Amino acid sequence: MGPVSGGAAERRSGSTDVISSTAERRHRHTDVTPWPRAGQLLVYEYAENNSLANALLGPKNKCIPLDWQKRAAICIGTASGLAFLHEEAQPRIVHRDIKASNILLDKKLLPKIGDFGLAKLFPDTITHISTRVAGTMGYLAPEYALLGQLTKKADIYSFGVLLLEVISGESSSKSTWGPDMHVLVEWTWKLREEERLLEIVDPDLEKYPEEQMLRFIKVALLCTQATSQQRPSMKQVVNMLSNRTEIDLQNIVPPAESYSTQTNMNSGQFSTTEVSPR
């Protein structure tokens, strides 16, 4: 539990409104409840298995063995929770900080999206919000990081990065690949150009259905496109991950290379940060 107070005003800005909007209709993959009496506390359910960051990306001696079936279920569950925030909550909600440490895992490894301190209400009547940039380097969509233009598609970009972390077993901000020191998103797009997508897969995953793995990687590519309008909605993401919709990679647009480089340069210096939009 944590108090909503002026001492953390920017982190908690609008968070009580976000909580109120989801109080009546909770989703099993979102993890926040208002304290019913005072209205001044956020109550988070106890996560027996901590976060996805600890389970998958933490020190090897503290990681939880996650086979592909468990990882796929975590991805689909997280996508379902985010789709609820974007398309069913009233008003809609943009989380702004989708990352592995904010995906909590219960005793059955059921994922729950946590930490709504940066979340923004996003009514259907607006196209975007111009705001100070807040979030975690390595997960920020280019248009949001560079211009401060926030839409639901910023969350979708972050989810695409998260998807690649689950597939590769590597952190998007702490690992680099190849002689040119590519970050995770950049490296995956390079592998696509060279038709070597499966090389991104975590070597600890000894068995996995190749067709499903390729589908998940392709969804991550769609989510991390440079043009926000071309990224799928979270409902479409859920359907694609669940193999209910065909995946079309025609006219796909790679992320901006300059942004990937900037993210790589700054990732060691920032965890959660705020900068003014240009």
C-alpha positions as CSV (number, residue, x, y, z in Angstrom):
1,M,0.0,0.0,0.0
2,G,1.2,3.5,-0.7
3,P,-0.3,6.9,0.2
4,V,-1.3,9.3,-2.5
5,S,0.2,12.5,-1.3
6,G,1.7,15.8,-2.5
7,G,5.2,14.5,-1.7
8,A,5.1,12.4,-4.9
9,A,2.8,14.8,-6.8
10,E,4.2,14.2,-10.3
11,R,4.4,10.4,-10.0
12,R,0.9,10.3,-8.6
13,S,-0.6,13.1,-10.7
14,G,-4.1,12.0,-11.7
15,S,-3.6,8.5,-10.3
16,T,-6.6,8.8,-8.0
17,D,-8.7,9.7,-11.0
18,V,-7.4,6.7,-12.8
19,I,-8.1,4.4,-9.9
20,S,-11.7,5.8,-9.6
21,S,-12.3,5.1,-13.2
22,T,-11.5,1.4,-12.8
23,A,-12.9,0.9,-9.4
24,E,-16.2,-0.5,-10.6
25,R,-14.8,-2.6,-13.4
26,R,-11.6,-4.4,-12.5
27,H,-9.7,-6.7,-14.8
28,R,-7.9,-9.8,-13.5
29,H,-4.7,-8.6,-15.3
30,T,-4.7,-5.1,-13.6
31,D,-3.5,-4.8,-10.0
32,V,-4.8,-1.7,-8.2
33,T,-7.7,-1.1,-5.9
34,P,-8.8,2.1,-4.1
35,W,-9.0,2.0,-0.3
36,P,-12.7,2.1,0.2
37,R,-12.9,4.4,3.3
38,A,-10.4,7.2,3.1
39,G,-9.9,7.3,-0.6
40,Q,-6.2,8.3,0.0
41,L,-4.5,4.9,-0.3
42,L,-3.7,2.7,-3.3
43,V,-3.9,-1.0,-2.4
44,Y,-1.9,-3.5,-4.4
45,E,-2.4,-7.2,-4.3
46,Y,0.5,-9.2,-2.9
47,A,2.5,-10.7,-5.8
48,E,4.0,-14.0,-4.6
49,N,6.4,-14.1,-7.5
50,N,7.4,-10.5,-7.5
51,S,7.7,-9.0,-11.0
52,L,8.5,-10.2,-14.4
53,A,11.8,-8.3,-14.2
54,N,12.9,-10.3,-11.2
55,A,11.6,-13.6,-12.5
56,L,13.1,-13.3,-16.0
57,L,15.7,-10.6,-16.1
58,G,17.1,-10.6,-12.6
59,P,20.2,-12.5,-11.3
60,K,20.3,-16.1,-12.4
61,N,20.2,-17.4,-8.9
62,K,16.9,-15.6,-8.2
63,C,15.2,-16.1,-11.6
64,I,12.1,-18.4,-11.9
65,P,12.3,-21.0,-14.6
66,L,9.9,-19.9,-17.3
67,D,9.4,-22.2,-20.2
68,W,7.8,-20.9,-23.4
69,Q,4.2,-21.9,-22.4
70,K,4.5,-19.8,-19.3
71,R,6.1,-16.9,-21.1
72,A,3.4,-16.9,-23.8
73,A,0.7,-16.9,-21.2
74,I,2.3,-13.9,-19.4
75,C,2.5,-12.0,-22.7
76,I,-1.2,-12.7,-23.6
77,G,-2.4,-11.9,-20.1
78,T,-0.5,-8.6,-20.1
79,A,-1.8,-7.7,-23.5
80,S,-5.4,-8.5,-22.3
81,G,-5.0,-6.2,-19.3
82,L,-3.6,-3.4,-21.4
83,A,-6.5,-3.8,-23.9
84,F,-8.9,-3.4,-21.0
85,L,-7.3,-0.1,-20.0
86,H,-7.3,1.2,-23.6
87,E,-10.6,0.0,-24.8
88,E,-13.0,-0.9,-21.9
89,A,-12.1,1.3,-19.0
90,Q,-14.2,4.5,-18.8
91,P,-12.6,6.8,-19.5
92,R,-9.7,5.0,-21.3
93,I,-6.4,4.9,-19.6
94,V,-2.8,5.1,-21.0
95,H,-0.4,3.5,-18.5
96,R,2.8,5.3,-19.7
97,D,5.2,2.9,-17.9
98,I,4.7,-0.6,-19.3
99,K,7.9,-2.5,-18.4
100,A,8.9,-5.8,-16.9
101,S,9.2,-4.5,-13.4
102,N,5.6,-3.2,-13.6
103,I,4.2,-6.7,-14.6
104,L,3.5,-8.4,-11.3
105,L,3.2,-12.2,-11.0
106,D,1.0,-14.0,-8.5
107,K,1.6,-17.5,-7.2
108,K,0.2,-19.0,-10.4
109,L,2.4,-16.7,-12.5
110,L,-0.8,-14.8,-13.6
111,P,0.4,-11.4,-14.7
112,K,-1.1,-8.1,-13.4
113,I,-0.2,-4.7,-14.6
114,G,0.9,-2.5,-11.6
115,D,2.1,1.0,-10.7
116,F,-0.4,3.5,-12.1
117,G,1.5,6.5,-10.8
118,L,2.2,7.8,-14.3
119,A,-1.1,6.8,-15.9
120,K,-3.2,9.3,-17.8
121,L,-6.9,9.3,-18.5
122,F,-7.5,9.3,-22.2
123,P,-11.1,10.2,-23.2
124,D,-12.3,9.1,-26.6
125,T,-12.8,12.8,-27.6
126,I,-9.1,13.5,-27.9
127,T,-6.5,12.4,-30.3
128,H,-3.4,12.9,-28.2
129,I,-2.0,14.6,-25.1
130,S,1.0,16.9,-25.2
131,T,2.7,16.3,-21.9
132,R,6.1,16.2,-20.1
133,V,7.7,12.9,-21.0
134,A,7.8,10.3,-18.2
135,G,8.6,6.7,-18.3
136,T,11.5,4.4,-18.6
137,M,14.3,4.7,-21.2
138,G,14.4,1.7,-23.5
139,Y,10.6,1.4,-23.5
140,L,9.6,4.9,-24.8
141,A,8.0,5.3,-28.2
142,P,9.9,7.8,-30.4
143,E,7.1,10.3,-30.9
144,Y,6.5,10.4,-27.2
145,A,10.2,10.6,-26.1
146,L,11.1,13.2,-28.6
147,L,7.9,15.3,-29.0
148,G,5.9,14.6,-25.9
149,Q,2.9,13.4,-27.9
150,L,1.1,10.8,-25.9
151,T,-1.4,8.3,-27.3
152,K,-2.4,4.8,-26.6
153,K,0.2,3.8,-29.2
154,A,3.0,4.8,-26.8
155,D,1.9,1.9,-24.5
156,I,1.7,-0.4,-27.5
157,Y,5.3,0.4,-28.4
158,S,6.4,-0.3,-24.8
159,F,4.5,-3.6,-24.9
160,G,6.4,-4.5,-28.1
161,V,9.7,-4.0,-26.3
162,L,8.4,-6.0,-23.3
163,L,7.5,-8.8,-25.7
164,L,11.0,-8.9,-27.1
165,E,12.4,-9.1,-23.6
166,V,10.3,-12.1,-22.8
167,I,11.3,-13.8,-26.0
168,S,15.0,-13.0,-25.7
169,G,15.4,-13.2,-21.9
170,E,17.4,-10.0,-22.1
171,S,16.8,-6.5,-20.9
172,S,16.1,-3.9,-23.6
173,S,18.2,-1.3,-21.8
174,K,21.1,-3.3,-20.4
175,S,22.1,-5.5,-23.3
176,T,23.6,-4.9,-26.7
177,W,24.1,-7.1,-29.8
178,G,26.5,-7.2,-32.7
179,P,29.6,-5.1,-33.5
180,D,27.5,-2.0,-33.8
181,M,26.1,-2.4,-30.2
182,H,22.5,-2.5,-31.3
183,V,19.8,-2.3,-28.6
184,L,17.2,-5.0,-28.5
185,V,14.6,-3.4,-30.8
186,E,17.2,-2.4,-33.3
187,W,18.8,-5.8,-33.3
188,T,15.5,-7.6,-33.9
189,W,14.7,-5.4,-36.9
190,K,18.2,-6.1,-38.3
191,L,17.6,-9.8,-37.9
192,R,14.3,-9.4,-39.8
193,E,16.1,-7.8,-42.7
194,E,18.5,-10.8,-42.7
195,E,15.7,-13.4,-42.3
196,R,17.2,-14.6,-39.0
197,L,14.4,-13.7,-36.6
198,L,14.7,-16.9,-34.5
199,E,18.2,-15.9,-33.4
200,I,16.7,-13.5,-30.9
201,V,15.1,-16.3,-29.0
202,D,16.5,-17.0,-25.4
203,P,19.0,-19.9,-25.7
204,D,17.6,-21.2,-22.4
205,L,14.3,-22.0,-24.2
206,E,15.2,-25.5,-25.5
207,K,11.7,-26.3,-26.8
208,Y,9.1,-24.0,-28.3
209,P,6.7,-24.1,-31.3
210,E,8.5,-22.3,-34.0
211,E,5.4,-21.0,-35.7
212,Q,4.0,-19.4,-32.5
213,M,7.4,-17.9,-31.7
214,L,7.7,-16.3,-35.1
215,R,4.1,-14.9,-34.6
216,F,5.1,-13.3,-31.3
217,I,8.2,-11.8,-32.8
218,K,6.2,-10.4,-35.7
219,V,3.7,-8.9,-33.3
220,A,6.6,-7.2,-31.5
221,L,7.8,-5.7,-34.8
222,L,4.3,-4.4,-35.5
223,C,4.2,-2.8,-32.1
224,T,7.6,-1.1,-32.4
225,Q,7.1,0.6,-35.8
226,A,8.2,4.2,-36.2
227,T,4.8,5.4,-37.3
228,S,2.5,5.3,-34.3
229,Q,-0.6,5.1,-36.5
230,Q,0.6,1.9,-38.1
231,R,0.9,0.1,-34.8
232,P,-2.0,-2.2,-34.0
233,S,-4.5,-1.6,-31.2
234,M,-4.1,-3.8,-28.1
235,K,-7.3,-5.7,-29.0
236,Q,-5.6,-6.5,-32.3
237,V,-2.4,-7.5,-30.5
238,V,-4.4,-9.9,-28.2
239,N,-6.1,-11.5,-31.3
240,M,-2.7,-11.9,-33.1
241,L,-1.0,-13.4,-30.1
242,S,-3.9,-15.8,-29.7
243,N,-3.7,-16.8,-33.4
244,R,-7.2,-15.4,-34.1
245,T,-6.0,-12.9,-36.7
246,E,-3.5,-13.1,-39.6
247,I,-0.4,-11.0,-39.3
248,D,0.4,-8.7,-42.2
249,L,3.9,-7.3,-42.3
250,Q,3.5,-5.5,-45.6
251,N,4.4,-1.8,-45.5
252,I,5.9,-2.2,-42.0
253,V,8.0,0.8,-40.9
254,P,11.2,0.2,-38.8
255,P,11.7,2.4,-35.7
256,A,13.9,5.5,-36.1
257,E,17.5,4.5,-35.9
258,S,18.5,7.8,-34.2
259,Y,16.1,7.2,-31.4
260,S,17.4,3.6,-30.8
261,T,20.9,5.0,-30.6
262,Q,19.8,7.8,-28.2
263,T,18.0,5.2,-26.0
264,N,21.1,3.0,-25.9
265,M,23.3,6.0,-24.9
266,N,21.0,7.0,-22.1
267,S,19.7,3.7,-20.8
268,G,22.5,3.3,-18.3
269,Q,21.8,6.7,-16.7
270,F,18.0,6.6,-16.3
271,S,15.4,4.4,-14.8
272,T,12.3,6.4,-14.6
273,T,12.8,9.9,-15.8
274,E,11.1,13.1,-17.1
275,V,12.3,15.5,-19.7
276,S,10.6,18.4,-21.4
277,P,9.4,17.7,-25.0
278,R,11.2,19.5,-27.7
